[in-house]
Amino acid sequence: MKVAVIGSGGREHALAWKLAQSKTVEKLYAIPGSAAMAEIAECIDIPVSDLEKIAVYCCGEGIDMLVVGPEVPLTEGLADICQAKGLAVFGPNKAAAQMEGSKAFAKDIMKKYHVPTAAYATFTDGEAAKKYIHEQGAPIVVKADGLAAGKGVVVAQTEEEAVEAVNAMMEDHIFGASGGRIVVEECMVGEEASLLAFVDGKTIVPMISAQDHKRIFDNDEGPNTGGMGAYAPAPVMTPELVKEVEEKILRPVVDGLAQEGIVYQGCLYAGLMITADGPKVVEFNCRFGDPETQAVLPLLDGDLAEIMYACTQGTLTKDLVAWKDASACCVIMASAGYPASSHKGDVISGLDSLDDAAMVFHSGTAKKDGQYVTNGGRVLGVTAVAPTLKESIDEAYRHVAAIHFDGQQVRSDIGAKGLKHLQ
């Protein structure tokens, strides 16, 4: 089978790395890919935004399946365009991708099908939103309705902060059209976790749980980022909780969408808050998470291409998916200035000194004069797998210590919450 991975970041590098191990993949492509992905796939220089060109190329090349990494091409309908040409696509169609593309759509689906989530209201009028904020009080959460690269959420500790967020989104348009409509919701209290699932339209097979670390600094301080590290499985997600999420969250959403005439195929990502009242949905994503993918996929004990193709054909079965009895930790190394900005061109040293146990996924690098240099905010995802969570954390940081570039930012506490649960 010929498979094309769409995207160029750390998540896509991890997807390509796992697909390259598949006995069913005879040739792997990356569109557009990266210098690091070129070591395992043929990179094709087509921008992710050129949906029609991607579809035409894949048809002409006889590609059997596209695996779409980023959310934007999914919400813009890449799957629809490719499927209309007879291509199999691992990733939801445009209608199903609204679960990430519109927070208001996702909240309305959850409300209709009784999925536990925060109480909310949706607004297109800023003054009405501010009135609601003053009625509800703080802390309160303000979300841009559309895509905002993971940065469209403000957890406001005061009413004033919430009002500022409304002004920034609706009047200053800091997220463009994505902030034309906003969702204001209650601030849930608890511990966050992620549960991703393979979905073929009817059958749902949860992956192992993970926990992401969003803030730039240790102890969850500083501004939100795309994610500074992740580990899997997350001890807070007990087997009982995973079963509850499958039955009360994933199943009602997939079945509810089907009742709306929408078939969901691909990866469904539930961002959860484990509250005193049980798990509730913070958000849904319509694709693999980044950096959760870099921690989850190394633990998959199965043929990823076979699993994904089954999802595209509506033939997924639970026995296709198995997991190693181990833990994984991924530590993100970010560039100077991130998340407000990124520093490019800094030489990365130490990559060639790592042992075979290290898995380094490139999020934002380029090659210059034969050397890898920084080329984005999040630069590398350094992952280790070990029998226990503590050992995987120690191994990951051992590899991180061997890598260096100017201005690097690394959290030192990835996985610490998980260790507390195990004490």
N, C-alpha and C positions, 0 to 999 in steps of 0.2 A: 504494500500500500504506500502511495505517495502522500505525504502529509505536509501541510504548510502552517506554520505558527505565525499569527499576525501580531506584530508588536516588536518592541526592542528593549524592554526594560528587564529588571531582575526577575520579575514574575515570568516573563516570556523565556528568559534564559533557563529558568528552572523547568518550565514546561518542555522546552526543547531537549534539555538534558535528560529528562525522564522518558520522553518519547523516543529518543535516540537509543534507549536500552530495549525498546520493544522488538520482539521477534517478528512482528507483523509489518514493521516499517522498513521499506526497502530504500526510500530516499526521503530526506527531510529538508524542507525549505524554511526560510525565515523572511518575512516581509514586514518592514525593511530589514529587521535583524540588527546586529551590532558586530563590532570587531570580535568580541568574545563568542558570540553565537556562531560566527563564521568558522569556528574550530569544529563545530558539530553539524552545521547545516549550510546549505547554499543560500546566501543572502541575496535577495532581489530588491533592488532600489526603487520601490514604489511606496509613496507616502501612505500612511494608514488612512489618511483622509480621502484618498482617491478610490472610493468603493468600487466604482464600475471598472476601473483599470485592474484592480485586484481580482475581481470576478473573471474578467476576460483572460487575464494571464493564467489563472488557475485552470480554467477550461482548456485553454490552448496547451497547457503543460500536462494535462491528464491527471491533475491532482485529485485524489480520492476523498480527502477530508481537510477542511480548514479548522484550525483551533484558534479561536479569537481571544487574545489576552485582554486588551483594554476595553473599557466600557463605552467610550465615545462611538467607535464604529458600530457597536451593537445597538446603541440607542438611535443611531442614524439609519439603521436598516441594512447593514452588510449581509446579515444572514438571509434576509428576504431576497436581496439581489442575487446572491449566490445560489440559493435554493431554487429560484426561478430558472436558473441555468442548469439545474440537475446536480449541483454540488452538495455533498454532505457537509454540514456546518455544526461543530460543537460550540454552541453559544445560542442564546435565545433570539427569536425574531424581534422586530421593532416593538410590537405590541407587548410582548412579554418583558422586554428590557425596560419598560416603563417602571418596573418594580424598583429600579435604581434611578432611572432618568427623571422620574417625578415623585418626590416625596409625598405630595398630596395624593397621587394615584395609589401609591403603596399603602398609605394610611387609610384611604377609603376602602381598599380591598380588605385590609385587616379588620376594619370596623364591621364591614358587611358579613365577613365570615368568622367573626368572633375570635380573632387572633389576639392574644394578650400583648398590649403595647401601651405607651404613655398616652394619657388624655391629651387632646390637641384641638386646635382650630386652624383653619386655612384662610389666608387673607390676600387680596390684591390691592387693598386700600391701607396705606400706612397708618392713618389716623385711627382706623378701626382696630388695627393690630396693637397700637399703643394703648388704647382704651382697655383692650382685653388684658394686656400685660399688667396694667395698674389694678384691674379687678382681681387677677390671679395672684399677684405678688411674686417675689423672687425667693429662691433661685428659680429660673425658668430658661427654657431652651428655645433659641431662634434658629431656624434652618431655611436656607435658600431652597426653593422647590427643585431646581434643576441641578445639573452636574456642576461641581465647583472644585474638582480635583482633590476631594477630601477635606477641603478647607471651608466649606459653606455652612458650618455649624458653630454657633456661639452658645456656650453654657454660661449664661449671665448670672452673676451672684447678686446683683442689685437690679432694681427696676430701671435705673438710669442706664446701666450697661446694656440692658435689653433694648431700650429705646434707641441707644446709639447703634446697635446692631441693625435694627429696623431701618434707621436712616441710611446707614452704609449700604444696605442691600437694595432698598427701594428708591432712595433718592440719589445717592452717589453712584449706584449701579456698579459696585466693586466686582460683582460676579456677572455683569452684563445682563442678558435676558434671563439667566437662571434665577435672579433675585426679584423678578417682576411679580412673582407669587411667592409667599413665604408660609411656612408652617411654624406655629408657636405651640410648644408642648410642655407638659409638666417635666420637671427635672427628676428623673428616677434615681434612686439610691441603691447601690449594690456594686458588684464586681462584674466587669465586662468580660465577655468571651465570644469566640466566633465558632460557628458550626457551618461548614460547607457541605454540600451534598451533590452527588451526581443525580441528574433527573432526566428521564426519557419522555416526559409528558404525562406518565402515569406512575411508573415505579420510581421510588426515592431511595437512594442508598447513601446515608450520611457518611462523611469522612470522619477521621478522628478530629477531636476538638483542638482549638488553638487559642492562644491569647496574644494579642498585639499590644504594642506600647506606643501610644500616639505622641506623647509630649517629647520635646527635644531633650530635656534634662532629666537626670536621675530623680527618683521619688515623684514621677509624674508632674514635674514642674516645667514652666516655660510654655511657649506656644505649641499648638498642634502641628504635627507633621503628617506626611503620608504613612508614617510608621517607622519606628527606630529599632524594631526587633520583634521577634515572635518565638514562641516555643510550643511544642505539641508532644503528647496531648496535654491539655490543661486540667490539672487535678480538681479544679472547682467544678468541672463538668463531669460529674459521676456518671456511671452507666445509666442510672435511673433518670438523671437529668437529660441525658442525650435522648433517651426513649421518650421522655415527656416533650422535648422540643420537636422530635419527629412527629409525634401524634397530635400535639396541640398547635404547632406553628407551621412546620414544613408541609404536612399533609393537607391542612385546611387551605393553605395558600395555593398549592399546585392544583388541588381539586376545585377551589374557588375560581381560579383563572380559567380552568377548563369549562366551568359553567358559564363563564363570560365569553366563551368561544376562543380562548387563548391557550395554545399548547406551549408549555414551558419545557424546553430541552436545553441541557447544558449544565453549568454549575450554578446552583442557587446558594448564595452566601447570606446566612442570617447573623447579623451583628446583635448580640444579646446583652441584656443586663440581668444578672442573677439577683433578683430582689427578694425581700422577705416573703413576698407573695408568690415566688416562683419565677421562672424565666420569662422575660418580656422582650419584645423586639425593639432595638434601638434603630436599626435600619436594615434594609435588604440591599445586596449588591447582585448584579446579574452576571458575575464573572468571578474567577479566582481572586483572592485577596493578595495584596502585596504589602508586607512580607510573609503573610501566613503560608503562602504557597511554598516558599523556600524552606519552611519547617515541616509542612505536611507531606509533600510529595516524596522526600527522601525516606519516609516511613511506609510508603505504599508498597505492598508485597503483591504486585499484580501487574498486568500488562496495560499500561495507561491508554495506549492507542486502541486496544480491543475494547476497553471500558467506554472510551469516548465514542467510538464508532457505534457501539450498542445504544448509546444515548441518542445518537442521530437517527437510528433506525427503529426506535421504540422497542428494543429487545433487551434492555438492561435487566440483569438478574443479580441478586445479592452475592451469589457465589463467585462472581467475577472479581469482587473487591475484598482484599484481605490486607491486614496491617502487621507490620513487624512489632514484636514485643520489645519496644525500645522507646527512647525519647529523642527529640531533636531540638536544637536551639539555633536560631539565626540572629546574628548581631549585625545591625546596619552600621556602616561607616559612612558618614555624611561629610560633605565639603564645607569649607568655611562660609559663614553667612547664612547657611540653611536654617530655617525654612524661608526666611524673607528673601533670600537670593541664593545664588550658587557660584562657586569659584571654579573656573575651568582652566585646564592646561597644567595642573600640578602633577608632577611625575609620581607614579605609585611604585614604591619599591617593596621587595619582599615576597611578591607573588610566586617567584620561581623557587623560593626556599621552603615552601610548604610541603608537608608529606601527603601521601595519597589519601589519608583520612579526611582531609579538608575539602569542603565543597564551597567554592567561591562563586557566587552568582553576581554578574555585573549589571548594576542598575543604571549607572551613568558614567561610562568610561569611553574612551576613544583610543586609537593607537596612533602614536606619532613617533617617527624614527625608530620603529620597532619596540617602543615602550608604551605601556598603558598609562594614560593620563586621565585626570578627572574631567568629566564632561556633563555634570549635572548636580542636583542637590544631594540625592542619595546616590552614593558611588558604588559601594559593594555590599552584598549580603553574605556574611561569612557563617557557614552552617556546619554543625557537627552532629553526628548521631552516636549515641552511646546507650548502654543498658539502662541507665537511670538518668533522671532529669539533671541531678547535680553533676554527673559526669559529662553530660552533653553541654552544659553551661561552661564547665571548666575547659573542655576541649575547644569550644567555640572561641572563648577568650584567649586561649593559648595561640590559636591561629591568628586572631586579631592582633596580638602583641607583635607578631612577626611582620605585619604590614604597616607601611607608613606613607603618608603624603602630607604636605604642609596644610595646617589649619583643620586637620581631621577632627570630626566630632563623633564621639562614641559614648553611648550610655553604658554604665558599669553594672546596671542592676536588671538586665534582661533575665526573666525567669524567677526573680526573687519572690514574687507573689506565689508562684507555683510551689516553691520550696516551703513556704510558710504553711501551705495546706497539707504538706506531707509530714510536718513535724508532729 
